[in-house]
Amino acid sequence: MSFIEKLNKRYAVKKFDDTKKLSAQQLDDLLTAVQLSPSCLGLQQYRILVIEDQATREKLRGAAYNQQQITQASQLIVFAAETNIDDAYGKKYIDRIAETRGIDRANLAQFEQAVLGTINSRNPDDRVIWAQKQAYIALGVLVSAAADMGIDACPMEGFAPEKFDEILGLREKGLTASVIATIGYRAEDDAYSKLVKVRKPKSELFIHI
Ligand SMILES: Cc1cc2nc3c(=O)[nH]c(=O)nc-3n(C[C@H](O)[C@H](O)[C@H](O)COP(=O)(O)O)c2cc1C
């Protein structure tokens, strides 16, 4: 099946088969794809929670308009934006580049200034919005990678972030819930899986200049 065929087959699952779980290998492969998501400057300004615990998911479902995917899916993924992006955060990233690529840190001084300058050009609230945008890119990678791997997913914004933050203790960790996704396998009787996709025609979507 081509990638386009896989994207046509995927849909935002409304009803998961709660007897079907991802294998540990499938979950790890999917998370590897998400780990490889691009992000502004490569900062990966988010953490990603992989939630299997059913009791926690029951609580979260109540904070997500009671959407059944939260408890039915194999896993619930919460993309949480970093709320304390500061100089130390930027410097840690430079340390990681130096270590990973075996580069003398001094040779990264110019890039370090660019990273710190980009961070400091935003006020703290804008840095959170910035981080949330990056989290959405990771969500997009998850949805596309899942489709490629034959795993079903539902990207979800229908939840109360402040309640998720509270239930998951995210504020104390310097995080805030941005967007979530459920992953697993569709239920055979999910009516939505049979619906034809509704998309703008290319003439209304793309502007070629
Ligand atoms: C950011 C985002 C938030 C969404 N939130 C929800 C949600 O809370 N619940 C839900 O069932 N679907 C949600 N969806 C799924 C969309 O409704 C769905 O992707 C869209 O209608 C297109 O349908 P398709 O993905 O099945 O092709 C969300 C999708 C995105 C990208």
The ligand as an ORCA input file, in Angstrom:
! r2SCAN-3c Opt
* xyz 0 1
  C      -5.684     19.067     16.670
  C      -6.825     18.140     16.464
  C      -7.779     17.999     17.453
  C      -8.820     17.074     17.299
  N      -9.667     16.835     18.364
  C     -10.512     15.776     18.282
  C     -11.217     15.349     19.436
  O     -11.106     15.908     20.527
  N     -12.032     14.270     19.313
  C     -12.178     13.589     18.135
  O     -12.905     12.601     18.106
  N     -11.506     13.979     17.017
  C     -10.678     15.038     17.072
  N      -9.957     15.409     15.963
  C     -10.143     14.673     14.691
  C     -10.703     15.556     13.591
  O     -12.059     15.815     13.796
  C     -10.453     14.826     12.258
  O      -9.063     14.696     12.075
  C     -11.045     15.571     11.066
  O     -12.438     15.639     11.169
  C     -10.688     14.893      9.751
  O     -11.094     13.549      9.754
  P     -10.071     12.334      9.608
  O      -8.867     12.628     10.461
  O     -10.856     11.155     10.124
  O      -9.719     12.212      8.160
  C      -8.942     16.348     16.096
  C      -7.994     16.536     15.078
  C      -6.947     17.399     15.265
  C      -5.888     17.520     14.186
*
